[in-house]
């Protein structure tokens, strides 16, 4: 093995693990901070959370059908949405794979209210939701 080959092997042995560790440390768009709750379609859930703690609500669906989960109506006045909702497929290698729509919320102050979701084709005017979900959120200064 000549000197150039030896240097390339050493660099490869150092750089590859560092790239892997760096990629893991960065996280992904799917990483969560705070609590994650999976909601059931056509059902009402109750959640109690601490003010200021983010909560991710997940709803199952299939973006390939044209249906999507949307917030129905206004959010309770003490709650704000963090960013936009996202769809996370169960199998990103398969086109049309089912997955979860994820919504992240934060309660800015104590309160109690309902967040409603509809599963519909938003591009169809006057479309009735194919499914629904609700969560009654109670935000306390100290959490649960």
N, C-alpha and C positions, 0 to 999 in steps of 0.2 A: 504494500500500500504506500503510495507516495505521499509527500507532505500535503499537497492540495486536497487529496481525498481524505486524509486524516482531519484536516481543518474543517472540511465540509461535514464530516460525520459528527465532530464535536459541536459545531454550530447547530446542526440539526437536532442533536440530543439536548441542547440547551433551549433553542428557540421553540420547538414544537410543544414541550410541556408548558412553557411560559405562555404561549398563545392559548393553550387549552385553559389554563388557570385564569388568565385574563378574561376569556370569554365567559367562564362560569361566574366570575365576580361581577361582571356587568349586569347579569340577570337578563331577563327577556321581557318582551311586551306582555307576557302572560304571568309574570311574577306578581304576587300580591303582597301588600302590607295590610295589616289589620285582619279583620274577620271575613270569612267567606261563607256564604249561605247558599245552598242550592234550593231553589223554590220549585214547587210542584205546580204544573199547569192545572187550571180549573180548580184552584184551591186558594185558601187564605192562610197565611202564615203570620205568626207573631214573633217579633224580635225586640229584645231590649239591648241597648248598646250605650256605651259611655259617650258623652258629648266630646266631639273632636276626633273620635276614632273612626277611621274609614271602614266601611263595610261593603263588600262586593256581593252583589246578588246575581246568581247564575240561573238562567232559564234554558231548558233544552230546546233545540230546534234544528232546522236544516235550511241553511241559506240558499241552497241550490233550488229550492222550491219557489223562491220568490217571496216567501213569508219571512217576516222579521218581528222581533219583539220591540215594541215601542212603549214609551211612557204614555199612559192615557190620562189626560187632564194635567192639572197643575200639581207640583210637588207640595207637600206641607211647607208652610213658611219657614220652619226652623231647619229644613234640609236643603242641601245643595248637591248637585251632581258634579263629580270630579271627572272632567274630560268627557269624551263621547263614549257611547257603548261600543263594544267590540265583539266580534264573533270568533270563537276559538274552536276550530274543527277538532273532532276526536282523532282523525287520521289525516294529517295535512298532505299525505301522498295520494289520497284518493279524492278525485273531483266529485263534488256533491256530497261529501261526507257530512254526517250529522255532527253536532257539537253543542256548544253553549254560547248564548249571548250573555255578556257580562256588563253589568252596570255598577259603578262605584259611587257611593254616596257618603256624605259626612253631615252629621247633625251639628249645627253651629251653636245651638243652645238647647236647653231642656224643652221637651214637648212630646206630644203624641199625635200621630197622624197616619194616614194610609197612602201608600204608593201603589198605583194601579198600572198594570201592564196589559197590552193587547198584542196578540200574535196575528198579524194581518199582512196583506200586500199593500204597502203604503202608497204605491202608485195607482191603485184602483180607487177611484173616487167613490165615496159612500159605501166602501167595503165593510162588511160586518166582520168582527174578529172571529177567527176560527177557534181561538183559545183565549183564555184570560188568566191572570194571576194577581193576587193582592198580597201586600205585606203591611201589617200594622206595626209601625216602628215607634217604640218608646225610647226616648233619649233622656238619660239621667246624668246628673253631674258625676256620679260615682260608677256608672255602668250598671251591670245586671244587679 
